[in-house]
Amino acid sequence: MVRPKWITIAALIIGLGIFGAYHFLQSDKSKIKKQFQRLSEWVSKEPGEDRLKWMLKVQKIRRLFADSCTVTDESRSLSRTYSPDEIHAHAVSALSQCSKLTLSFHDFDITLVREGKAEALLTAMVKGKWRSGEDLQDVYEVACALRKVEKEWLFNDIKVIEVLKR
């Protein structure tokens, strides 16, 4: 007869093994997708969301960007290099104009270019409401370059290739 103590120990070992495999063996492509999920989560804004909670969430955006990140949008004649602090400031400014906002990413095509460098081609969808009450809904084709810094994939270059829907 198997003792409950051994069953508990075996379950604990199996649980730790599954956690370790998931945590330590995640592929680079999975880690890159996770960065996009974090960005999506940290820029989202819900009506009536506690302002302090929202500010703390948006502050985390800095962690996703390399020391310098070039943002290019040819349709708006924009090409500029930003620091993580500048990106955060622009995000706060833009998000304060919205009462609700969701950002989602779809159709990922991630290529590991070489060790520590990756490129991602994807569709970004922005939905929400301006504070004026007008609906906001845009879809963009976006190309991103990321580089690995101390085991973290950071955005290094973002290009809006095409505005798909306004």
C-alpha positions as CSV (number, residue, x, y, z in Angstrom):
1,M,0.0,0.0,0.0
2,V,1.3,3.4,-1.0
3,R,1.5,5.9,1.8
4,P,-0.1,9.4,1.3
5,K,3.3,11.0,2.2
6,W,4.9,9.4,-0.9
7,I,2.0,10.4,-3.1
8,T,2.3,14.0,-2.0
9,I,6.1,14.0,-2.6
10,A,5.6,12.4,-6.1
11,A,2.9,15.0,-7.0
12,L,5.2,17.8,-5.7
13,I,8.2,16.5,-7.8
14,I,6.0,16.2,-10.9
15,G,4.6,19.7,-10.4
16,L,8.1,21.2,-10.0
17,G,9.2,19.4,-13.1
18,I,6.3,20.8,-15.2
19,F,6.9,24.3,-13.8
20,G,10.6,24.0,-14.6
21,A,10.1,22.8,-18.1
22,Y,7.6,25.6,-18.8
23,H,9.6,28.3,-17.2
24,F,13.1,27.3,-18.4
25,L,12.5,25.7,-21.7
26,Q,10.3,28.4,-23.2
27,S,11.3,29.1,-26.8
28,D,12.6,32.5,-27.8
29,K,9.5,32.9,-30.1
30,S,7.2,32.2,-27.1
31,K,9.2,34.8,-25.0
32,I,8.8,37.4,-27.8
33,K,5.0,36.7,-28.0
34,K,4.9,37.2,-24.3
35,Q,6.4,40.7,-24.7
36,F,3.6,41.6,-27.0
37,Q,1.1,40.2,-24.6
38,R,2.6,42.4,-21.8
39,L,2.5,45.5,-24.0
40,S,-1.2,44.8,-24.7
41,E,-2.0,44.3,-21.1
42,W,-0.1,47.3,-19.9
43,V,-1.6,49.8,-22.3
44,S,-5.2,48.6,-21.9
45,K,-7.5,51.0,-20.2
46,E,-11.0,50.3,-18.9
47,P,-13.7,52.9,-18.0
48,G,-13.7,53.7,-14.3
49,E,-10.3,52.0,-13.8
50,D,-8.6,53.3,-10.7
51,R,-6.1,56.0,-11.8
52,L,-3.3,55.0,-9.5
53,K,-3.6,51.3,-10.5
54,W,-3.6,52.4,-14.2
55,M,-0.5,54.6,-13.7
56,L,1.4,51.7,-12.1
57,K,0.4,49.4,-14.9
58,V,1.4,51.8,-17.6
59,Q,4.7,52.5,-15.9
60,K,5.8,48.9,-16.6
61,I,5.9,49.7,-20.4
62,R,9.5,51.0,-19.9
63,R,10.7,47.4,-19.2
64,L,9.7,46.3,-22.8
65,F,12.0,48.7,-24.7
66,A,15.7,48.8,-25.4
67,D,17.7,51.9,-24.4
68,S,16.7,53.4,-27.7
69,C,13.8,52.4,-29.9
70,T,13.1,53.8,-33.3
71,V,9.5,54.3,-34.2
72,T,8.6,54.9,-37.9
73,D,5.2,55.6,-39.4
74,E,5.6,56.8,-43.0
75,S,1.9,57.5,-43.4
76,R,2.4,60.2,-40.7
77,S,5.9,61.2,-41.8
78,L,7.2,60.1,-38.4
79,S,10.6,58.6,-37.7
80,R,12.2,59.2,-34.3
81,T,14.3,57.4,-31.7
82,Y,12.9,57.3,-28.2
83,S,14.1,56.2,-24.8
84,P,12.0,54.0,-22.6
85,D,11.1,57.1,-20.5
86,E,10.0,59.0,-23.6
87,I,7.9,56.1,-24.7
88,H,6.3,55.9,-21.3
89,A,5.5,59.7,-21.3
90,H,3.9,59.4,-24.8
91,A,1.9,56.4,-23.8
92,V,0.5,58.2,-20.7
93,S,-0.3,61.3,-22.8
94,A,-2.1,59.3,-25.5
95,L,-3.9,57.0,-23.1
96,S,-5.2,59.9,-21.1
97,Q,-7.1,61.0,-24.2
98,C,-9.1,57.7,-24.1
99,S,-11.8,56.5,-21.8
100,K,-11.3,52.9,-23.0
101,L,-8.6,51.2,-25.0
102,T,-7.5,47.7,-26.0
103,L,-4.5,46.8,-28.0
104,S,-4.3,43.3,-29.5
105,F,-1.8,41.6,-31.7
106,H,-2.5,38.9,-34.3
107,D,-1.0,37.0,-37.2
108,F,2.5,36.7,-35.8
109,D,5.4,35.9,-38.1
110,I,8.5,35.8,-35.9
111,T,12.0,35.2,-37.3
112,L,15.1,34.7,-35.2
113,V,17.6,36.6,-37.4
114,R,20.7,35.7,-35.5
115,E,21.7,35.2,-31.9
116,G,20.0,37.9,-29.8
117,K,18.1,39.5,-32.7
118,A,14.6,38.9,-33.9
119,E,12.1,40.4,-36.3
120,A,8.3,40.1,-36.0
121,L,5.7,41.0,-38.6
122,L,2.2,41.2,-37.2
123,T,-1.2,42.9,-37.2
124,A,-2.0,45.3,-34.4
125,M,-5.6,46.2,-33.6
126,V,-6.5,49.2,-31.5
127,K,-10.1,49.6,-30.2
128,G,-11.5,52.0,-27.7
129,K,-13.3,55.2,-27.1
130,W,-11.9,58.7,-27.1
131,R,-12.9,60.8,-24.0
132,S,-15.1,62.8,-26.4
133,G,-17.2,59.7,-26.9
134,E,-16.0,58.9,-30.5
135,D,-15.1,55.3,-31.3
136,L,-11.5,54.4,-32.0
137,Q,-10.8,51.4,-34.2
138,D,-7.6,51.1,-36.2
139,V,-5.8,48.1,-37.7
140,Y,-2.1,48.3,-38.6
141,E,0.5,46.0,-40.2
142,V,3.6,46.4,-38.1
143,A,7.2,45.2,-38.3
144,C,9.2,45.1,-35.1
145,A,12.9,44.4,-34.4
146,L,13.7,43.0,-31.0
147,R,17.0,42.3,-29.3
148,K,17.8,40.2,-26.4
149,V,19.3,42.0,-23.4
150,E,20.1,40.0,-20.2
151,K,17.6,37.2,-21.2
152,E,14.8,39.6,-22.0
153,W,13.5,40.4,-25.5
154,L,13.2,44.2,-25.9
155,F,11.7,46.3,-28.7
156,N,14.4,48.0,-30.6
157,D,12.6,49.2,-33.8
158,I,8.9,49.5,-34.7
159,K,7.6,50.3,-38.1
160,V,4.0,50.9,-39.1
161,I,4.0,49.4,-42.6
162,E,0.4,50.0,-43.5
163,V,-2.8,51.3,-42.0
164,L,-5.2,48.6,-42.8
165,K,-8.4,50.1,-41.5
166,R,-9.5,53.4,-39.9
